[in-house]
């Protein structure tokens, strides 16, 4: 995807479902995947990057009709391990709609480390992903790669979701999250 310049550092990418993102806490701390296709850079790396000034976020995405959208956030920070990699964001602009602010101020959660704000369920386990879940999410970039529209009794928002773009029952074809210095 084209952006205003080439100063972006990609930390998450989904393109084809070739990498399983339903992983444990330590996998998300360290990072995993293939930098040429699908990957998560790692929460420890995200903390280090945002602490060193990489605090502007851009999320590029497209659906299976090749419609592309983006969301930019003027501020994006990830705290350290003692605060469970709490994320803060603000200053949205873009064409995709603001699905990330719902996660603002939340700690990172995986199926084996439930830090969300939902007292009834583990959002990461229930939505087969890992993210900064609240009660649960409006965005699920690390959900299952389900190939477009999907249905089913238990399928609500399990996919690669940006709800303000295609809703909760559509798994996007492409999503990429990246940072640059503000």
Residue frames as a rotation matrix with the C-alpha (Angstrom) as fourth column:
UNK 1
0.577 0.817 0.000 0.00
0.817 -0.577 0.000 0.00
0.000 0.000 -1.000 0.00
UNK 2
-0.193 -0.616 0.764 1.19
0.545 -0.715 -0.439 3.48
0.816 0.331 0.473 -0.76
UNK 3
0.497 0.272 -0.824 1.77
0.833 -0.417 0.365 5.89
-0.244 -0.867 -0.434 2.10
UNK 4
0.994 -0.035 -0.103 3.03
-0.053 -0.981 -0.187 9.47
-0.094 0.191 -0.977 2.24
UNK 5
0.239 -0.963 -0.121 6.62
-0.934 -0.194 -0.298 8.30
0.264 0.184 -0.947 2.68
UNK 6
0.404 -0.159 -0.901 8.71
-0.094 0.972 -0.213 5.20
0.910 0.171 0.378 3.32
UNK 7
-0.492 -0.655 0.574 9.56
-0.583 -0.242 -0.776 5.90
0.647 -0.716 -0.263 6.96
UNK 8
0.479 0.775 0.413 7.13
-0.851 0.295 0.434 3.33
0.214 -0.560 0.801 8.36
UNK 9
-0.772 -0.635 0.018 8.20
-0.606 0.728 -0.321 0.27
0.191 -0.258 -0.947 10.36
UNK 10
0.144 0.872 -0.468 5.73
-0.602 0.453 0.657 -2.63
0.785 0.187 0.590 9.98
UNK 11
-0.680 -0.372 0.632 5.01
-0.733 0.367 -0.573 -4.60
-0.019 -0.852 -0.523 13.17
UNK 12
-0.314 0.618 0.721 2.01
-0.020 0.755 -0.655 -6.70
-0.949 -0.220 -0.225 12.11
UNK 13
-0.515 0.187 -0.837 0.87
-0.852 -0.216 0.476 -8.09
-0.091 0.958 0.271 8.76
UNK 14
-0.164 0.532 0.831 -1.88
0.050 0.846 -0.531 -10.43
-0.985 -0.045 -0.165 7.57
UNK 15
-0.410 -0.050 -0.911 -2.02
-0.833 -0.386 0.396 -11.44
-0.371 0.921 0.117 3.90
UNK 16
-0.223 0.235 -0.946 -2.91
-0.739 0.592 0.321 -15.09
0.636 0.771 0.042 3.37
UNK 17
0.709 0.561 0.428 -3.46
-0.697 0.466 0.545 -17.05
0.106 -0.685 0.721 6.59
UNK 18
0.412 -0.617 -0.670 -0.12
-0.097 0.702 -0.706 -18.86
0.906 0.356 0.229 6.29
UNK 19
-0.754 -0.656 -0.005 0.83
-0.020 0.031 -0.999 -18.11
0.656 -0.754 -0.036 9.92
UNK 20
0.158 0.781 -0.605 -1.25
0.719 0.329 0.612 -19.15
0.676 -0.532 -0.510 12.93
UNK 21
-0.425 -0.260 0.867 -1.87
-0.221 -0.899 -0.379 -16.07
0.878 -0.353 0.324 15.12
UNK 22
0.723 0.656 0.215 -3.72
-0.414 0.163 0.896 -17.99
0.552 -0.737 0.389 17.86
UNK 23
-0.010 -0.898 -0.440 -0.63
0.305 0.417 -0.856 -18.17
0.952 -0.143 0.270 20.09
UNK 24
0.453 0.134 -0.882 0.37
0.873 0.135 0.469 -17.95
0.182 -0.982 -0.055 23.72
UNK 25
0.954 -0.017 -0.299 1.60
0.122 -0.889 0.441 -14.98
-0.274 -0.457 -0.846 25.74
UNK 26
0.166 -0.984 -0.060 5.31
0.124 -0.040 0.992 -15.67
-0.978 -0.172 0.115 25.26
UNK 27
-0.151 -0.161 0.975 4.91
0.958 0.220 0.185 -15.90
-0.244 0.962 0.121 21.48
UNK 28
0.676 0.475 0.564 3.41
0.607 -0.792 -0.060 -12.41
0.418 0.383 -0.824 21.44
UNK 29
0.790 -0.500 -0.355 6.11
0.006 -0.573 0.819 -11.09
-0.613 -0.649 -0.450 23.77
UNK 30
-0.149 -0.952 0.267 8.91
0.248 0.225 0.942 -12.41
-0.957 0.207 0.203 21.50
UNK 31
0.063 0.235 -0.970 7.21
-0.871 -0.462 -0.168 -12.12
-0.488 0.855 0.175 18.13
UNK 32
-0.240 -0.053 0.969 6.67
0.195 0.976 0.102 -14.74
-0.951 0.213 -0.224 15.43
UNK 33
0.752 0.646 0.128 6.02
0.156 0.013 -0.988 -15.38
-0.640 0.763 -0.091 11.77
UNK 34
-0.075 -0.691 0.719 7.71
0.955 0.157 0.250 -14.57
-0.285 0.706 0.648 8.49
UNK 35
-0.263 -0.099 -0.960 8.65
0.193 -0.980 0.048 -10.91
-0.945 -0.172 0.277 7.88
UNK 36
-0.978 -0.122 -0.170 7.95
-0.142 -0.214 0.967 -11.39
-0.154 0.969 0.192 4.15
UNK 37
-0.495 0.862 -0.112 4.38
0.298 0.289 0.910 -12.56
0.816 0.417 -0.400 4.66
UNK 38
0.562 0.796 0.226 2.59
-0.045 -0.243 0.969 -12.70
0.826 -0.554 -0.101 8.02
UNK 39
-0.351 -0.727 -0.591 4.08
0.646 0.268 -0.714 -11.77
0.677 -0.633 0.376 11.38
UNK 40
0.925 0.367 0.097 3.86
0.164 -0.619 0.768 -10.05
0.342 -0.695 -0.633 14.77
UNK 41
0.212 -0.930 0.302 7.07
-0.229 -0.347 -0.909 -8.21
0.950 0.124 -0.286 15.67
UNK 42
-0.211 -0.231 -0.950 6.63
0.780 0.546 -0.306 -8.75
0.589 -0.805 0.065 19.41
UNK 43
0.787 0.616 0.030 5.28
0.450 -0.606 0.656 -6.78
0.423 -0.502 -0.754 22.35
UNK 44
0.400 -0.724 -0.562 8.73
0.641 -0.216 0.736 -6.23
-0.655 -0.655 0.378 23.84
UNK 45
-0.597 -0.598 0.535 9.87
0.795 -0.349 0.496 -4.73
-0.110 0.721 0.684 20.52
UNK 46
0.140 0.741 0.657 6.71
0.659 -0.565 0.496 -2.60
0.739 0.364 -0.568 20.34
UNK 47
0.834 0.108 -0.541 7.39
0.525 -0.459 0.717 -1.21
-0.171 -0.882 -0.440 23.79
UNK 48
-0.094 -0.968 -0.234 11.00
0.686 -0.233 0.689 -0.40
-0.721 -0.095 0.686 22.86
UNK 49
-0.522 -0.070 0.850 9.94
0.804 -0.373 0.463 1.28
0.285 0.925 0.251 19.59
UNK 50
0.468 0.769 0.435 7.23
0.539 -0.639 0.549 3.43
0.700 -0.023 -0.714 21.11
UNK 51
0.715 -0.289 -0.637 9.51
0.553 -0.325 0.767 4.37
-0.428 -0.901 -0.072 24.03
UNK 52
-0.350 -0.936 -0.036 12.10
0.656 -0.272 0.704 5.57
-0.669 0.223 0.709 21.49
UNK 53
-0.548 0.144 -0.824 9.71
-0.286 -0.958 0.023 7.86
-0.786 0.248 0.566 19.63
UNK 54
-0.935 0.324 -0.144 7.91
-0.028 0.339 0.940 5.64
0.353 0.883 -0.308 17.10
UNK 55
-0.758 0.630 -0.169 4.50
0.243 0.033 -0.969 6.82
-0.605 -0.776 -0.178 18.25
UNK 56
-0.218 0.718 -0.661 2.47
-0.880 -0.437 -0.185 7.39
-0.421 0.542 0.727 15.09
UNK 57
-0.541 0.130 0.831 0.40
0.117 0.990 -0.079 4.40
-0.833 0.054 -0.551 13.95
UNK 58
-0.267 0.525 -0.808 -1.05
-0.957 -0.243 0.158 3.59
-0.113 0.816 0.567 10.54
UNK 59
-0.374 0.265 0.889 -3.27
0.010 0.959 -0.282 0.57
-0.927 -0.096 -0.362 9.85
UNK 60
-0.507 0.191 -0.840 -3.74
-0.860 -0.177 0.479 -0.35
-0.057 0.965 0.254 6.18
UNK 61
-0.478 0.416 0.774 -6.40
-0.018 0.876 -0.482 -2.87
-0.878 -0.244 -0.411 5.21
UNK 62
-0.559 0.405 -0.723 -8.31
-0.825 -0.189 0.532 -4.23
0.079 0.894 0.440 2.24
UNK 63
0.141 0.712 0.688 -11.19
-0.552 0.633 -0.543 -6.60
-0.822 -0.303 0.482 1.65
UNK 64
-0.372 -0.278 0.886 -11.62
0.372 0.829 0.417 -9.37
-0.850 0.485 -0.205 -0.93
UNK 65
0.704 0.539 0.462 -13.17
0.671 -0.290 -0.683 -6.85
-0.234 0.791 -0.566 -3.37
UNK 66
-0.209 -0.943 0.260 -9.81
0.958 -0.251 -0.141 -5.00
0.198 0.219 0.955 -3.20
UNK 67
0.635 0.374 0.676 -11.35
0.150 -0.918 0.367 -1.98
0.758 -0.131 -0.639 -1.51
UNK 68
-0.270 -0.853 -0.446 -8.61
0.774 0.083 -0.628 -0.38
0.573 -0.515 0.638 0.57
UNK 69
0.799 0.454 0.393 -8.95
0.083 -0.731 0.677 1.76
0.595 -0.509 -0.622 3.70
UNK 70
-0.332 -0.910 -0.248 -6.62
0.486 0.060 -0.872 3.14
0.808 -0.410 0.423 6.34
UNK 71
0.890 0.446 -0.095 -6.65
0.305 -0.428 0.851 4.42
0.339 -0.786 -0.517 9.90
UNK 72
-0.205 -0.961 0.188 -3.97
0.364 -0.253 -0.897 6.68
0.909 -0.115 0.401 11.36
UNK 73
0.814 0.342 -0.469 -3.42
0.548 -0.185 0.816 7.57
0.192 -0.921 -0.338 15.01
UNK 74
0.560 -0.598 0.574 -1.28
-0.329 -0.796 -0.508 10.56
0.760 0.095 -0.642 15.98
UNK 75
-0.199 -0.619 0.760 -0.31
-0.972 0.026 -0.233 8.86
0.125 -0.785 -0.607 19.23
UNK 76
0.777 0.320 -0.542 0.32
-0.261 0.947 0.185 5.19
0.573 -0.002 0.819 19.93
UNK 77
-0.236 -0.862 0.448 2.30
-0.896 0.015 -0.444 3.77
0.376 -0.506 -0.776 22.85
UNK 78
0.591 0.288 -0.753 2.82
0.002 0.933 0.359 0.32
0.807 -0.213 0.551 24.32
UNK 79
0.530 -0.358 0.769 3.88
-0.845 -0.302 0.441 0.10
0.074 -0.883 -0.463 27.98
UNK 80
-0.465 -0.858 -0.217 6.31
-0.802 0.512 -0.307 -2.51
0.374 0.032 -0.927 29.36
UNK 81
-0.443 0.213 -0.871 5.83
0.067 0.977 0.205 -6.08
0.894 0.033 -0.447 30.61
UNK 82
-0.938 0.078 -0.338 5.05
0.343 0.054 -0.938 -5.00
-0.054 -0.996 -0.078 34.19
UNK 83
-0.463 0.818 -0.342 1.94
-0.524 -0.564 -0.638 -3.26
-0.715 -0.116 0.690 32.82
UNK 84
-0.107 0.402 0.910 1.13
0.416 0.849 -0.326 -6.19
-0.903 0.344 -0.258 30.49
UNK 85
-0.824 -0.375 0.424 1.99
0.528 -0.241 0.814 -4.11
-0.203 0.895 0.397 27.40
UNK 86
0.127 0.900 -0.416 -0.89
0.616 -0.400 -0.678 -1.68
-0.777 -0.170 -0.606 27.93
UNK 87
-0.541 -0.235 0.807 -1.69
0.829 -0.311 0.465 0.26
0.142 0.921 0.363 24.74
UNK 88
0.062 0.567 -0.822 -2.73
0.393 -0.771 -0.502 3.88
-0.917 -0.292 -0.271 24.44
UNK 89
-0.616 -0.197 0.763 -3.79
0.788 -0.155 0.596 5.59
0.001 0.968 0.251 21.22
UNK 90
0.178 0.712 -0.680 -5.43
0.488 -0.663 -0.567 8.81
-0.855 -0.231 -0.465 20.10
UNK 91
-0.183 -0.208 -0.961 -5.89
-0.470 -0.840 0.272 11.31
-0.863 0.501 0.056 17.31
UNK 92
-0.169 0.190 0.967 -7.66
0.600 0.798 -0.052 9.16
-0.782 0.572 -0.249 14.72
UNK 93
0.043 0.323 -0.945 -7.93
-0.752 -0.612 -0.243 10.15
-0.657 0.722 0.217 11.06
UNK 94
-0.879 -0.439 0.185 -8.55
-0.202 0.694 0.691 8.05
-0.431 0.570 -0.699 7.96
UNK 95
-0.425 0.694 -0.581 -11.08
-0.840 -0.064 0.538 6.24
0.336 0.717 0.610 5.79
UNK 96
-0.639 0.085 -0.765 -11.55
0.066 0.996 0.056 2.95
0.767 -0.015 -0.642 7.68
UNK 97
0.586 0.757 0.290 -13.33
-0.238 -0.181 0.954 4.33
0.774 -0.628 0.074 10.73
UNK 98
-0.285 -0.713 0.640 -11.99
-0.803 -0.187 -0.566 4.27
0.524 -0.675 -0.519 14.27
UNK 99
0.670 0.499 -0.550 -12.11
-0.185 0.829 0.528 0.69
0.719 -0.252 0.647 15.53
UNK 100
-0.145 -0.843 -0.517 -8.99
0.466 0.403 -0.788 0.93
0.873 -0.355 0.334 17.71
UNK 101
-0.485 -0.084 0.871 -10.03
-0.520 -0.773 -0.363 3.53
0.704 -0.628 0.331 20.29
UNK 102
0.668 0.744 0.005 -12.28
-0.502 0.447 0.741 0.92
0.549 -0.497 0.672 21.94
UNK 103
0.619 -0.524 -0.585 -9.02
0.601 0.796 -0.077 -0.84
0.505 -0.304 0.808 22.92
UNK 104
0.038 -0.638 0.769 -7.37
-0.142 -0.765 -0.628 2.34
0.989 -0.085 -0.120 24.22
UNK 105
-0.022 -0.160 0.987 -5.90
-0.943 -0.326 -0.074 1.91
0.333 -0.932 -0.144 27.70
UNK 106
0.879 0.441 0.182 -6.16
-0.476 0.837 0.268 -1.88
-0.034 -0.322 0.946 27.72
UNK 107
-0.110 -0.888 0.446 -3.54
-0.696 0.389 0.603 -4.50
-0.709 -0.244 -0.661 28.50
UNK 108
-0.320 -0.101 -0.942 -2.61
-0.867 0.433 0.248 -7.17
0.383 0.896 -0.226 25.96
UNK 109
0.147 0.457 0.877 -4.43
-0.715 0.662 -0.225 -10.52
-0.683 -0.594 0.424 26.21
UNK 110
-0.567 -0.227 -0.792 -3.86
-0.693 0.651 0.310 -14.02
0.446 0.724 -0.526 24.85
UNK 111
0.338 0.768 -0.544 -5.74
-0.310 0.636 0.706 -17.26
0.889 -0.071 0.453 25.48
UNK 112
0.237 -0.317 -0.918 -3.35
0.747 0.664 -0.037 -18.11
0.622 -0.677 0.394 28.34
UNK 113
-0.741 -0.432 -0.514 -3.04
0.657 -0.621 -0.426 -14.58
-0.135 -0.654 0.745 29.79
UNK 114
0.072 0.925 0.374 -6.47
0.860 -0.248 0.446 -12.96
0.505 0.289 -0.813 30.22
UNK 115
-0.701 -0.363 -0.613 -6.02
0.630 -0.718 -0.295 -9.23
-0.333 -0.593 0.733 30.90
UNK 116
-0.588 0.541 0.601 -9.18
0.333 -0.516 0.789 -7.91
0.737 0.665 0.123 29.23
UNK 117
-0.873 0.325 0.364 -12.00
-0.487 -0.627 -0.608 -6.02
0.031 -0.708 0.706 30.97
UNK 118
0.043 0.902 -0.430 -14.57
-0.674 0.344 0.654 -8.77
0.737 0.262 0.623 30.49
UNK 119
-0.417 -0.184 0.890 -15.35
-0.887 0.294 -0.355 -10.55
-0.196 -0.938 -0.286 33.76
UNK 120
0.525 0.760 0.384 -17.41
-0.629 0.650 -0.427 -13.26
-0.574 -0.017 0.819 32.04
UNK 121
0.933 -0.191 0.306 -15.18
0.338 0.757 -0.560 -14.56
-0.124 0.625 0.770 29.24
UNK 122
-0.105 -0.977 -0.185 -11.58
0.238 -0.206 0.949 -14.51
-0.965 0.056 0.254 28.06
UNK 123
0.621 0.438 -0.650 -11.89
-0.419 -0.515 -0.748 -12.40
-0.663 0.736 -0.137 24.90
UNK 124
-0.262 -0.805 -0.532 -8.71
-0.938 0.082 0.338 -13.80
-0.228 0.588 -0.776 23.33
UNK 125
-0.865 -0.012 0.502 -9.93
-0.017 1.000 -0.006 -17.38
-0.502 -0.013 -0.865 23.75
UNK 126
0.030 0.990 0.137 -13.50
0.303 0.121 -0.945 -16.54
-0.953 0.070 -0.296 22.74
UNK 127
0.797 0.270 -0.540 -12.44
-0.336 -0.545 -0.768 -14.65
-0.501 0.794 -0.343 19.59
UNK 128
0.676 -0.564 0.474 -9.46
0.639 0.769 0.005 -16.90
-0.368 0.299 0.880 18.73
UNK 129
0.548 -0.541 0.638 -6.94
0.277 -0.603 -0.748 -14.08
0.790 0.586 -0.181 18.66
UNK 130
0.043 -0.528 -0.848 -4.72
0.974 -0.168 0.155 -11.90
-0.224 -0.832 0.507 20.81
UNK 131
-0.147 -0.039 0.988 -4.96
0.495 -0.868 0.039 -8.13
0.857 0.495 0.147 21.18
UNK 132
-0.994 -0.097 0.053 -5.66
0.017 -0.606 -0.795 -5.23
0.109 -0.789 0.604 23.50
UNK 133
-0.346 0.930 -0.127 -9.16
0.502 0.297 0.812 -6.45
0.793 0.218 -0.569 24.27
UNK 134
-0.718 0.284 0.635 -11.58
-0.627 -0.661 -0.413 -4.49
0.302 -0.695 0.653 26.39
UNK 135
-0.383 0.677 0.629 -15.02
-0.337 0.531 -0.777 -6.14
-0.860 -0.510 0.025 26.62
UNK 136
0.439 -0.739 0.511 -14.03
0.618 0.661 0.425 -7.59
-0.652 0.129 0.747 23.83
UNK 137
-0.578 -0.803 -0.144 -13.21
0.399 -0.432 0.809 -5.61
-0.712 0.410 0.570 20.67
UNK 138
0.638 0.588 -0.496 -14.02
-0.217 -0.481 -0.849 -3.46
-0.739 0.650 -0.180 17.66
UNK 139
0.423 -0.609 -0.671 -10.78
-0.844 0.005 -0.536 -4.57
0.330 0.793 -0.512 15.96
UNK 140
0.672 -0.212 0.710 -9.27
-0.242 0.843 0.481 -8.06
-0.700 -0.495 0.515 15.89
UNK 141
0.451 -0.529 -0.719 -6.20
-0.891 -0.218 -0.398 -7.87
0.053 0.820 -0.570 13.59
UNK 142
-0.641 -0.767 0.040 -4.77
-0.765 0.633 -0.122 -11.08
0.068 -0.109 -0.992 15.05
UNK 143
0.183 0.805 0.565 -7.95
-0.667 0.524 -0.530 -13.12
-0.722 -0.279 0.633 14.63
UNK 144
-0.080 -0.141 0.987 -8.45
0.394 0.905 0.162 -16.11
-0.916 0.401 -0.017 12.34
UNK 145
-0.718 -0.156 -0.678 -7.87
-0.551 -0.467 0.692 -15.59
-0.424 0.871 0.249 8.61
UNK 146
-0.297 0.740 0.603 -11.32
0.183 0.664 -0.725 -16.63
-0.937 -0.105 -0.332 7.39
UNK 147
-0.850 -0.218 0.480 -11.39
0.468 0.108 0.877 -15.30
-0.243 0.970 0.010 3.82
UNK 148
-0.763 0.552 0.337 -14.14
-0.119 -0.633 0.765 -12.69
0.636 0.543 0.548 3.69
UNK 149
-0.086 0.843 0.531 -17.70
-0.923 -0.269 0.277 -12.91
0.376 -0.467 0.801 4.92
UNK 150
-0.781 -0.146 -0.607 -18.40
0.045 0.957 -0.287 -15.68
0.623 -0.251 -0.741 7.40
UNK 151
0.081 0.867 0.491 -21.35
-0.819 -0.223 0.528 -16.86
0.568 -0.445 0.692 9.47
UNK 152
-0.247 -0.073 -0.966 -22.17
0.289 0.946 -0.145 -19.38
0.925 -0.315 -0.212 12.12
UNK 153
0.713 0.649 -0.264 -23.51
0.398 -0.065 0.915 -19.56
0.577 -0.758 -0.305 15.65
UNK 154
0.718 -0.497 -0.487 -20.13
0.500 -0.119 0.858 -19.01
-0.485 -0.859 0.163 17.30
UNK 155
0.065 -0.752 0.656 -18.34
0.994 -0.010 -0.111 -17.05
0.090 0.659 0.747 14.61
UNK 156
0.913 0.373 0.165 -19.03
0.364 -0.928 0.085 -13.46
0.184 -0.017 -0.983 15.73
UNK 157
0.808 -0.569 0.151 -15.88
-0.558 -0.822 -0.117 -11.40
0.191 0.010 -0.982 15.19
UNK 158
0.697 -0.588 0.410 -13.40
0.196 0.706 0.680 -14.29
-0.690 -0.393 0.607 15.09
UNK 159
0.624 -0.407 0.667 -11.81
0.770 0.177 -0.612 -13.12
0.131 0.896 0.424 11.87
UNK 160
-0.624 -0.777 -0.088 -9.31
0.770 -0.630 0.099 -10.41
-0.133 -0.006 0.991 10.94
UNK 161
0.297 0.949 0.109 -11.81
0.939 -0.311 0.145 -7.70
0.171 0.059 -0.983 11.86
UNK 162
-0.958 -0.234 -0.164 -11.92
0.264 -0.944 -0.198 -3.90
-0.109 -0.233 0.966 11.66
UNK 163
-0.366 0.930 0.033 -15.61
0.803 0.333 -0.494 -3.49
-0.470 -0.154 -0.869 12.50
UNK 164
0.131 0.444 -0.886 -16.04
-0.007 -0.894 -0.449 0.08
-0.991 0.065 -0.114 11.25
UNK 165
-0.657 -0.381 -0.651 -14.89
-0.657 -0.134 0.742 -1.03
-0.370 0.915 -0.163 7.77
UNK 166
-0.560 0.396 -0.728 -16.69
-0.483 0.558 0.675 -4.32
0.673 0.729 -0.122 7.01
UNK 167
0.450 0.816 0.363 -18.39
-0.764 0.141 0.629 -5.23
0.462 -0.560 0.687 10.29
UNK 168
0.013 -0.392 0.920 -17.94
-0.898 0.399 0.182 -8.12
-0.439 -0.829 -0.347 12.70
UNK 169
0.479 0.247 0.842 -18.69
0.003 0.959 -0.284 -10.95
-0.878 0.138 0.459 10.25
UNK 170
0.966 -0.259 -0.004 -16.08
-0.014 -0.037 -0.999 -10.14
0.259 0.965 -0.039 7.63
UNK 171
0.498 -0.867 0.003 -12.46
0.392 0.228 0.891 -11.30
-0.774 -0.443 0.453 7.79
UNK 172
0.709 -0.199 -0.677 -10.26
-0.530 -0.784 -0.324 -8.91
-0.466 0.588 -0.661 5.83
UNK 173
0.916 -0.398 0.041 -7.89
0.287 0.582 -0.761 -10.00
0.279 0.709 0.648 3.06
UNK 174
-0.084 -0.981 0.173 -5.05
0.637 -0.186 -0.748 -7.72
0.766 0.047 0.641 4.13
UNK 175
0.965 0.234 0.119 -4.14
0.081 -0.697 0.713 -5.84
0.249 -0.678 -0.691 7.28
UNK 176
0.010 -0.997 -0.073 -0.87
0.767 0.054 -0.639 -4.20
0.641 -0.049 0.766 8.19
UNK 177
0.957 0.207 -0.204 0.01
0.291 -0.664 0.689 -2.16
0.007 -0.718 -0.696 11.28
UNK 178
0.098 -0.967 0.234 3.05
0.857 -0.037 -0.514 0.10
0.505 0.251 0.826 11.21
UNK 179
0.661 0.006 -0.750 4.79
0.585 -0.630 0.510 2.85
-0.470 -0.776 -0.420 13.16
UNK 180
0.125 -0.739 0.663 6.87
0.682 -0.422 -0.598 5.91
0.721 0.526 0.451 12.41
UNK 181
-0.603 -0.418 -0.680 8.49
0.782 -0.479 -0.398 8.64
-0.159 -0.772 0.616 14.45
UNK 182
0.501 0.861 -0.087 6.14
0.848 -0.508 -0.148 11.49
-0.172 0.001 -0.985 15.20
